[in-house]
Amino acid sequence: MDTAPRLDDNALLVLRKRYLVKDSEGKLLETPEGMFRRVAGFIAWAEERYRAGNRDRVAGEFYRMLSNLEFLPNSPTLMNAGREMDQLAACFVLPVEDSLDSIFDAVKMTAKIHQSGGGTGFSFSKLRPKNDVVASTMGVASGPVSFIKIFNTATEVIKQGGTRRGANMGILRIDHPDIEEFVTVKKDPKELRNFNLSVAVTDAFMEAYQGDTDFPLVNPRTQQTVKKVRARDLFGLIAEAAWTSGEPGVLFIDTVNRHNPTPRIGDIEATNPCAEQPLLPYESCCLGSINLSRMVNNSQIRWERLRDLTHLGVRFLDDVIEMNRYPAPEIEQITRRNRKIGLGVMGFAHMLIRLGMPYDSPEALKVGGEVMRFIQAESKEASKILAEERGVFPNFRGSMWDAQGLPQRNATTTTIAPTGTLGLIADTSSGIEPIYDVAYVRIILGDIEVKIVDPLYEEIKGTGKERELRARLFRRAHEVAPIDHLRIQGVFQENVDNAVSKTINLPEHATVETVLNVYLAAYRMGLKGTTVFRDKSRDHQVLSCGEHHVC
């Protein structure tokens, strides 16, 4: 028998504010149970296109995994499925070519995507550098950073889905002549508040760094070297900026393209706002996450249920591609031709606590690897079954799966998203992050401050084992050494098609050299990118310790 979802006060607050259907006066028309039924029923309509009479059965299975909080799709699917907008994807990458038409076409499309609840990523690397010639007007170019500011302002005035501001990722290649301006722009906390920034770091740059040689900065318009900089000085500047403000992140762009599943279709230049989803120009992607905390029973992993959820999750996300209403024809075309989906996980830290394993232990690495390897293998099997039912993705020919002789419905199946809000709804830890603290303050929905008390810590509070278990199992983000953060990211990345959202949390006293060493280790480990955040490096941060807790 179906049961209504059990949600705590913070989850209900978020759902009522952002997700549940309201009338024109803001009155709620929907319960959380109604939301899950709306989403499950609408997405399952896709089943009728391939097997008549399959919808009701599949809708029931979708509803059970949603209402049990075992799996949740990305926010736009929860918000928009079965409603007028029907825009269900979270991640988009839009091209920005070196012309005013291209730039402002991208601004317009960004506004439409943000209005529907999606986030956008861009590479600005093709834009000519500041002070370069503009032949048509005999003037001089203002450079990529000036245009990023235009996108930032547009985002400021378009509220996302009527409920939240849009998020953007701005990327610039490390060999662009304006790289130093890009790297340092967010040292001013008032700049580019609606953007995350990442530097696309190339293998050639890392070789120059290792050899301590000069590195050429190249005008993308002329392909001429404008100047040379010492690679170690430039990487030091990036590390210092990230130490100061948490930005930019680094994206190892050649590593990303070595894993590009459809190299014949084009190169990947950018990612979505949290960097876990590298995409081709105009591509979009739908994400969903399995709640690993619910996959433990009596200190044992529920492998059979994990298998079922992986197959159901892949089917659900492939159905989302069918049911999605896309913001532009170009987006619909390449999304349907590649059919990328991103099944991932949340609640990993809680899984470890339930298994009695510290986050920064060899056992945690082993379990993380086993779990994600299992999900990856089962997701490929699920995509193969869908390919037999529905056909391979149209760009299959010449893809990495074609080369391996493995029929697939989806060019990618796995991604690790941050799941900040989804984790709050499911009352579990975010993505593959450690817990932030056993009790902390979190800003939600832009400006609402809520107190979070870890639900698993509540279970041991006041018992004789509280102190011992807290020290051993409840490993807080700042207690975990940077290399242990990276190792966890590494074992997941080894078994993920796309990328992994992971923040390397650093204590306030960490040095610029620590940041630099994180970057070098991440590159050596074959990670696709990394982000650091030093505690209190911003006046305003989403997570902070409660009054009586010291991070």
C-alpha positions as CSV (number, residue, x, y, z in Angstrom):
1,M,0.0,0.0,0.0
2,D,1.3,3.5,-0.9
3,T,2.1,5.7,2.1
4,A,2.4,9.5,2.2
5,P,6.0,10.8,2.3
6,R,7.4,11.6,5.8
7,L,9.0,15.0,5.6
8,D,10.5,17.2,8.4
9,D,9.7,20.9,8.9
10,N,12.6,22.2,6.8
11,A,11.6,20.0,3.9
12,L,8.0,21.1,4.1
13,L,9.1,24.8,4.3
14,V,11.1,24.4,1.1
15,L,8.4,22.4,-0.7
16,R,5.7,25.0,0.2
17,K,7.8,27.9,-0.8
18,R,9.2,26.6,-4.1
19,Y,7.8,23.3,-5.4
20,L,4.1,22.8,-4.6
21,V,1.5,24.2,-7.0
22,K,-0.2,27.4,-5.9
23,D,-3.1,29.5,-7.2
24,S,-2.7,33.0,-8.5
25,E,-3.0,34.4,-5.0
26,G,-0.3,32.1,-3.6
27,K,-2.6,29.6,-1.9
28,L,-1.3,26.0,-1.9
29,L,-3.2,23.7,-4.2
30,E,-1.0,20.6,-3.7
31,T,0.4,18.4,-0.9
32,P,3.9,16.8,-1.1
33,E,2.1,13.5,-1.9
34,G,0.2,15.3,-4.7
35,M,3.5,16.7,-6.1
36,F,5.1,13.2,-6.2
37,R,1.9,11.8,-7.9
38,R,1.9,14.7,-10.4
39,V,5.6,14.1,-11.3
40,A,5.4,10.3,-11.4
41,G,2.2,10.3,-13.5
42,F,3.4,12.9,-16.0
43,I,6.8,11.4,-16.6
44,A,5.3,7.9,-17.0
45,W,3.3,9.1,-20.0
46,A,6.5,8.6,-22.0
47,E,6.0,4.8,-21.6
48,E,2.9,4.9,-23.8
49,R,5.1,5.9,-26.8
50,Y,6.9,2.6,-26.6
51,R,4.6,0.1,-24.9
52,A,0.9,0.7,-24.7
53,G,-0.6,0.1,-21.3
54,N,2.7,0.4,-19.4
55,R,2.1,3.8,-17.9
56,D,0.1,3.0,-14.8
57,R,2.5,0.3,-13.6
58,V,5.5,2.5,-14.2
59,A,3.9,5.5,-12.6
60,G,3.3,3.5,-9.5
61,E,6.9,2.4,-9.3
62,F,8.0,6.0,-9.9
63,Y,5.7,7.3,-7.2
64,R,7.0,4.8,-4.6
65,M,10.6,5.7,-5.1
66,L,9.8,9.4,-5.0
67,S,7.5,9.3,-2.0
68,N,9.9,7.0,-0.1
69,L,12.6,9.6,-0.7
70,E,14.8,6.9,-2.3
71,F,15.3,8.9,-5.5
72,L,14.6,12.5,-6.4
73,P,15.1,14.2,-9.8
74,N,16.5,17.7,-10.2
75,S,14.4,20.6,-9.0
76,P,12.9,21.7,-12.4
77,T,11.3,18.3,-12.8
78,L,9.7,18.4,-9.4
79,M,8.6,22.0,-10.0
80,N,7.4,21.8,-13.6
81,A,6.4,18.3,-14.5
82,G,2.7,18.2,-15.5
83,R,2.4,22.0,-15.4
84,E,2.1,24.7,-18.0
85,M,5.9,25.2,-18.3
86,D,7.0,21.5,-18.5
87,Q,10.7,22.5,-18.7
88,L,12.3,19.6,-16.8
89,A,16.1,20.0,-17.3
90,A,18.5,21.5,-14.7
91,C,21.7,21.9,-16.8
92,F,22.3,23.8,-20.0
93,V,25.4,25.0,-21.9
94,L,25.0,27.8,-24.4
95,P,27.6,28.8,-27.0
96,V,29.1,32.3,-27.1
97,E,30.8,33.2,-30.3
98,D,32.8,36.3,-31.0
99,S,30.0,38.5,-32.3
100,L,27.4,40.8,-30.8
101,D,24.6,38.7,-32.3
102,S,25.8,35.5,-30.7
103,I,26.4,37.1,-27.4
104,F,23.0,38.7,-27.1
105,D,21.2,35.7,-28.6
106,A,22.8,33.8,-25.7
107,V,21.6,36.4,-23.2
108,K,18.1,36.1,-24.4
109,M,18.1,32.3,-24.3
110,T,19.7,32.4,-20.8
111,A,16.7,34.5,-19.6
112,K,14.2,32.0,-20.9
113,I,16.1,29.1,-19.3
114,H,16.4,30.9,-15.9
115,Q,12.7,31.7,-16.0
116,S,12.0,28.0,-16.3
117,G,14.2,27.0,-13.4
118,G,17.3,25.8,-15.3
119,G,21.0,26.9,-14.8
120,T,23.4,27.8,-17.6
121,G,27.1,27.4,-18.4
122,F,29.2,29.3,-21.0
123,S,32.7,29.3,-22.3
124,F,33.7,32.9,-23.1
125,S,37.1,31.7,-24.5
126,K,36.2,32.6,-28.1
127,L,35.7,36.3,-27.4
128,R,38.5,38.6,-28.5
129,P,40.6,40.1,-25.6
130,K,40.2,43.5,-24.2
131,N,41.7,46.3,-26.4
132,D,41.7,44.1,-29.5
133,V,40.5,45.6,-32.7
134,V,36.9,45.7,-33.7
135,A,37.1,46.2,-37.5
136,S,33.4,47.1,-38.1
137,T,33.5,50.1,-35.9
138,M,37.2,50.9,-35.8
139,G,36.9,50.7,-32.1
140,V,38.5,48.4,-29.4
141,A,37.0,45.3,-27.8
142,S,36.0,45.4,-24.1
143,G,36.9,41.7,-23.5
144,P,35.1,38.6,-22.0
145,V,34.8,39.9,-18.4
146,S,32.8,42.9,-19.6
147,F,30.3,40.6,-21.4
148,I,30.1,38.2,-18.4
149,K,28.8,41.3,-16.4
150,I,26.0,41.7,-19.0
151,F,24.9,38.1,-18.4
152,N,25.2,38.6,-14.7
153,T,22.9,41.7,-14.8
154,A,20.3,39.9,-17.0
155,T,20.3,37.0,-14.4
156,E,19.7,39.5,-11.6
157,V,16.5,40.8,-13.2
158,I,15.0,37.4,-14.2
159,K,13.9,35.5,-11.2
160,Q,14.2,31.7,-11.9
161,G,10.8,30.1,-12.3
162,G,9.4,33.0,-10.3
163,T,11.1,31.5,-7.1
164,R,14.9,31.8,-7.3
165,R,17.7,33.6,-9.0
166,G,19.4,31.8,-11.8
167,A,22.8,30.2,-11.6
168,N,25.6,30.5,-14.2
169,M,29.0,29.1,-14.8
170,G,31.5,31.2,-16.7
171,I,34.6,29.5,-18.1
172,L,37.7,31.0,-19.7
173,R,40.6,29.0,-21.1
174,I,43.9,29.5,-19.3
175,D,45.6,30.6,-22.5
176,H,43.2,33.6,-23.1
177,P,45.0,37.0,-22.9
178,D,42.4,38.2,-20.3
179,I,42.9,35.3,-17.9
180,E,44.4,37.4,-15.1
181,E,41.4,39.8,-15.1
182,F,39.0,36.9,-15.2
183,V,40.8,35.1,-12.3
184,T,40.8,38.1,-10.0
185,V,37.4,39.7,-10.8
186,K,35.6,38.1,-7.8
187,K,38.1,39.3,-5.3
188,D,35.5,42.1,-5.1
189,P,32.6,40.4,-3.4
190,K,30.1,42.6,-5.2
191,E,31.1,41.4,-8.7
192,L,29.4,38.6,-10.6
193,R,27.2,37.3,-7.8
194,N,25.1,35.2,-10.1
195,F,28.2,33.4,-11.6
196,N,30.5,30.6,-10.6
197,L,33.8,30.9,-12.4
198,S,36.2,28.2,-13.6
199,V,39.4,28.3,-15.5
200,A,39.7,25.7,-18.3
201,V,43.2,24.4,-17.5
202,T,44.9,22.5,-20.4
203,D,47.5,19.7,-20.4
204,A,49.9,22.1,-22.1
205,F,49.6,24.5,-19.2
206,M,50.2,21.8,-16.6
207,E,53.4,20.7,-18.6
208,A,54.6,24.3,-18.5
209,Y,53.9,24.4,-14.7
210,Q,55.8,21.2,-14.1
211,G,58.7,22.4,-16.2
212,D,58.6,25.9,-14.7
213,T,58.5,27.5,-18.1
214,D,56.7,30.4,-19.7
215,F,53.2,29.9,-21.1
216,P,51.8,31.7,-24.2
217,L,48.5,33.6,-24.0
218,V,46.9,33.5,-27.4
219,N,44.3,35.8,-29.1
220,P,41.5,33.5,-30.1
221,R,40.6,35.8,-33.1
222,T,44.1,35.8,-34.7
223,Q,45.6,32.7,-33.0
224,Q,48.7,34.9,-32.4
225,T,50.6,34.8,-29.1
226,V,50.0,38.1,-27.3
227,K,52.4,37.6,-24.4
228,K,54.0,34.9,-22.3
229,V,53.6,34.5,-18.6
230,R,55.4,32.2,-16.1
231,A,53.0,29.2,-15.6
232,R,53.8,29.0,-11.9
233,D,53.0,32.7,-11.3
234,L,49.6,32.3,-13.1
235,F,48.6,29.1,-11.2
236,G,49.7,30.9,-8.0
237,L,47.4,33.8,-8.9
238,I,44.5,31.3,-9.4
239,A,45.2,29.7,-6.0
240,E,45.4,33.0,-4.3
241,A,42.1,34.2,-5.8
242,A,40.4,30.9,-4.7
243,W,42.0,31.2,-1.2
244,T,40.5,34.7,-1.0
245,S,37.0,34.1,-2.3
246,G,36.5,30.4,-3.2
247,E,36.8,31.2,-6.9
248,P,37.6,30.4,-9.6
249,G,37.5,26.6,-9.7
250,V,39.6,24.7,-12.1
251,L,38.3,22.5,-14.9
252,F,40.8,20.2,-16.5
253,I,39.4,20.6,-20.0
254,D,41.6,18.1,-21.8
255,T,40.8,15.4,-19.2
256,V,37.1,16.2,-19.8
257,N,37.4,15.8,-23.5
258,R,39.3,12.5,-23.2
259,H,36.1,11.2,-21.7
260,N,33.8,12.9,-24.3
261,P,31.4,10.1,-25.4
262,T,30.6,11.8,-28.7
263,P,33.9,13.3,-30.0
264,R,32.7,13.4,-33.6
265,I,29.9,15.7,-32.6
266,G,32.2,18.3,-31.1
267,D,34.4,19.3,-28.2
268,I,33.2,20.1,-24.7
269,E,34.0,23.7,-23.7
270,A,31.8,24.3,-20.7
271,T,29.8,22.8,-17.8
272,N,26.7,23.6,-15.9
273,P,26.8,25.9,-12.8
274,C,28.1,23.4,-10.3
275,A,30.6,21.8,-12.8
276,E,29.3,18.3,-12.5
277,Q,27.8,18.2,-16.0
278,P,30.2,18.9,-19.0
279,L,28.0,19.5,-22.1
280,L,28.4,20.3,-25.7
281,P,27.0,23.7,-27.0
282,Y,23.2,23.8,-26.7
283,E,23.1,20.5,-24.8
284,S,20.9,20.0,-21.7
285,C,20.8,17.3,-19.2
286,C,18.4,15.9,-16.6
287,L,19.8,14.7,-13.3
288,G,18.5,12.5,-10.5
289,S,19.9,11.1,-7.3
290,I,19.6,7.9,-5.3
291,N,19.4,8.4,-1.5
292,L,22.2,6.1,-0.3
293,S,21.2,6.7,3.3
294,R,18.0,4.6,2.6
295,M,20.1,1.8,1.1
296,V,21.4,0.6,4.4
297,N,19.5,-1.9,6.7
298,N,21.0,-3.4,9.8
299,S,24.5,-2.2,8.8
300,Q,24.2,-3.9,5.4
301,I,23.9,-2.4,2.0
302,R,20.6,-3.2,0.2
303,W,22.1,-4.2,-3.1
304,E,18.9,-5.5,-4.6
305,R,17.0,-2.3,-4.0
306,L,20.0,-0.3,-5.2
307,R,19.8,-2.3,-8.5
308,D,16.1,-1.7,-8.8
309,L,16.5,2.0,-8.2
310,T,19.3,2.3,-10.7
311,H,17.2,0.7,-13.4
312,L,14.1,2.8,-12.4
313,G,16.2,6.0,-12.2
314,V,17.6,5.5,-15.7
315,R,14.1,4.8,-17.1
316,F,12.7,7.8,-15.3
317,L,15.4,10.2,-16.6
318,D,15.1,8.8,-20.2
319,D,11.4,9.4,-19.9
320,V,12.1,13.0,-18.8
321,I,13.9,13.6,-22.1
322,E,10.7,12.5,-23.9
323,M,8.4,14.6,-21.8
324,N,10.5,17.7,-21.6
325,R,9.4,21.0,-23.3
326,Y,12.7,22.5,-24.5
327,P,13.4,26.3,-24.4
328,A,14.7,26.3,-28.0
329,P,14.8,24.0,-31.1
330,E,18.7,23.9,-31.0
331,I,18.6,22.6,-27.4
332,E,15.9,20.0,-28.2
333,Q,17.7,18.7,-31.2
334,I,21.1,17.9,-29.6
335,T,19.6,16.8,-26.3
336,R,17.4,14.2,-28.1
337,R,20.3,13.1,-30.3
338,N,22.7,12.4,-27.4
339,R,20.1,11.7,-24.7
340,K,22.5,12.4,-21.8
341,I,21.2,11.6,-18.4
342,G,23.0,12.0,-15.0
343,L,22.0,9.4,-12.3
344,G,23.9,10.0,-9.1
345,V,23.7,9.8,-5.4
346,M,23.1,11.7,-2.2
347,G,23.4,10.7,1.4
348,F,26.8,9.1,1.1
349,A,28.1,10.5,4.4
350,H,24.9,9.2,6.1
351,M,25.4,5.8,4.5
352,L,28.9,5.6,6.0
353,I,27.6,6.6,9.4
354,R,25.0,3.9,9.2
355,L,27.7,1.4,8.2
356,G,29.9,2.5,11.1
357,M,32.7,3.9,8.9
358,P,34.5,7.3,9.3
359,Y,34.3,9.4,6.1
360,D,38.1,9.7,5.9
361,S,38.9,6.0,6.2
362,P,40.1,3.3,3.8
363,E,36.8,1.5,4.4
364,A,34.9,4.6,3.2
365,L,36.9,4.7,0.0
366,K,36.3,1.0,-0.6
367,V,32.5,1.3,-0.1
368,G,32.4,4.5,-2.2
369,G,34.1,2.7,-5.1
370,E,32.0,-0.4,-4.8
371,V,28.7,1.5,-4.6
372,M,29.4,3.7,-7.6
373,R,30.9,0.9,-9.7
374,F,27.7,-1.0,-9.1
375,I,25.5,1.9,-10.0
376,Q,27.6,2.6,-13.1
377,A,27.5,-1.1,-14.3
378,E,23.7,-1.3,-13.6
379,S,23.0,2.0,-15.3
380,K,24.8,0.8,-18.4
381,E,22.7,-2.4,-18.3
382,A,19.5,-0.3,-17.9
383,S,20.5,1.9,-20.8
384,K,21.2,-1.2,-22.9
385,I,17.7,-2.6,-22.1
386,L,16.2,0.7,-23.1
387,A,18.2,0.7,-26.3
388,E,16.7,-2.7,-27.2
389,E,13.2,-1.4,-26.4
390,R,13.5,2.1,-27.9
391,G,16.7,2.3,-30.0
392,V,20.2,3.6,-29.4
393,F,20.7,7.4,-29.1
394,P,20.8,8.9,-32.6
395,N,24.4,10.0,-32.4
396,F,25.5,6.5,-31.3
397,R,27.5,5.9,-34.5
398,G,31.1,7.0,-33.9
399,S,30.6,7.3,-30.2
400,M,32.7,5.7,-27.5
401,W,29.9,3.1,-26.9
402,D,29.8,2.3,-30.6
403,A,33.6,1.6,-30.4
404,Q,33.0,-0.7,-27.5
405,G,30.1,-2.5,-29.2
406,L,27.8,-1.6,-26.3
407,P,24.3,-0.5,-27.4
408,Q,23.2,2.4,-25.3
409,R,20.0,4.6,-25.1
410,N,22.0,7.4,-23.5
411,A,25.4,8.9,-24.3
412,T,26.0,9.2,-20.5
413,T,24.2,7.7,-17.6
414,T,26.0,9.0,-14.4
415,T,26.8,12.3,-12.7
416,I,27.3,13.3,-9.1
417,A,25.3,16.5,-8.4
418,P,25.6,18.6,-5.2
419,T,21.9,17.9,-4.2
420,G,21.9,20.7,-1.6
421,T,18.1,21.3,-1.7
422,L,17.2,17.7,-2.6
423,G,19.2,16.5,0.4
424,L,17.3,18.9,2.6
425,I,14.0,17.5,1.2
426,A,15.2,13.9,1.8
427,D,16.7,14.8,5.2
428,T,20.1,13.5,4.3
429,S,23.6,14.6,3.6
430,S,24.4,16.4,0.3
431,G,25.8,14.5,-2.6
432,I,29.1,12.7,-1.6
433,E,30.1,15.5,0.8
434,P,30.8,14.8,4.5
435,I,28.3,16.3,6.9
436,Y,29.0,20.0,7.5
437,D,28.5,19.7,11.2
438,V,26.1,17.9,13.6
439,A,24.2,21.2,14.0
440,Y,24.6,24.2,11.8
441,V,22.8,27.2,10.2
442,R,21.9,27.1,6.5
443,I,20.5,29.8,4.2
444,I,17.8,28.4,2.0
445,L,15.7,30.0,-0.7
446,G,18.1,33.0,-0.8
447,D,17.4,34.6,2.5
448,I,15.7,32.2,5.0
449,E,18.0,31.0,7.8
450,V,17.2,27.5,9.2
451,K,18.8,25.5,11.9
452,I,19.8,22.0,10.7
453,V,20.4,19.2,13.2
454,D,21.8,16.0,11.7
455,P,19.0,13.4,11.9
456,L,21.5,10.5,12.6
457,Y,23.2,12.6,15.4
458,E,19.7,13.1,17.0
459,E,19.5,9.3,17.3
460,I,22.6,9.0,19.4
461,K,22.2,12.2,21.4
462,G,22.2,11.7,25.1
463,T,23.3,8.1,24.9
464,G,26.4,6.8,26.6
465,K,28.2,6.5,23.2
466,E,27.5,10.1,22.0
467,R,31.0,11.4,22.5
468,E,32.8,8.4,21.1
469,L,30.5,8.1,18.0
470,R,30.6,11.8,17.3
471,A,34.4,11.9,17.2
472,R,34.7,8.7,15.2
473,L,31.8,8.7,12.8
474,F,30.4,12.3,12.5
475,R,33.4,13.6,10.6
476,R,32.7,17.3,9.8
477,A,33.8,18.9,6.5
478,H,36.6,20.9,8.0
479,E,38.0,17.9,10.0
480,V,38.6,16.0,6.8
481,A,42.0,16.5,5.3
482,P,42.1,18.0,1.7
483,I,43.7,14.8,0.3
484,D,40.9,12.7,1.9
485,H,38.2,14.9,0.2
486,L,40.0,14.4,-3.1
487,R,40.3,10.6,-2.6
488,I,36.6,10.3,-2.1
489,Q,36.0,12.5,-5.3
490,G,38.5,10.2,-7.1
491,V,36.8,6.9,-6.3
492,F,33.5,8.3,-7.5
493,Q,35.0,9.9,-10.6
494,E,36.5,6.6,-11.7
495,N,33.0,5.2,-12.0
496,V,31.1,8.3,-13.3
497,D,30.6,9.2,-17.0
498,N,30.2,13.0,-16.5
499,A,31.8,14.7,-13.5
500,V,31.5,15.0,-9.7
501,S,30.4,18.0,-7.7
502,K,32.7,18.1,-4.7
503,T,33.9,21.0,-2.6
504,I,37.3,20.7,-0.9
505,N,36.4,22.4,2.4
506,L,39.4,24.1,4.0
507,P,39.7,25.5,7.5
508,E,40.1,29.3,7.8
509,H,43.9,29.0,8.6
510,A,44.6,27.0,5.4
511,T,47.3,28.6,3.1
512,V,47.5,29.5,-0.6
513,E,50.0,26.7,-0.9
514,T,47.4,24.3,0.4
515,V,45.0,25.4,-2.4
516,L,47.7,25.0,-5.0
517,N,48.6,21.5,-3.7
518,V,44.9,20.5,-4.0
519,Y,44.9,21.5,-7.7
520,L,48.1,19.6,-8.4
521,A,46.8,16.5,-6.7
522,A,43.5,16.7,-8.4
523,Y,45.2,16.8,-11.8
524,R,47.5,13.9,-11.0
525,M,44.5,11.9,-9.9
526,G,42.7,12.4,-13.2
527,L,39.9,14.4,-11.8
528,K,37.9,16.6,-14.2
529,G,38.0,19.6,-12.0
530,T,37.9,20.8,-8.4
531,T,36.6,23.6,-6.2
532,V,38.0,24.8,-2.9
533,F,36.2,26.8,-0.2
534,R,38.1,28.2,2.8
535,D,35.9,28.8,5.8
536,K,35.0,32.5,6.3
537,S,36.6,33.5,3.0
538,R,33.2,35.2,2.1
539,D,31.1,37.5,4.3
540,H,28.0,35.6,3.1
541,Q,28.2,31.8,3.0
542,V,25.3,29.3,2.7
543,L,26.5,27.0,5.5
544,S,27.9,28.3,8.8
545,C,28.3,26.9,12.2
546,G,25.7,27.4,14.9
547,E,26.3,29.6,17.9
548,H,27.8,26.8,20.0
549,H,29.7,25.0,17.4
550,V,33.2,25.9,16.2
551,C,34.2,24.6,12.7
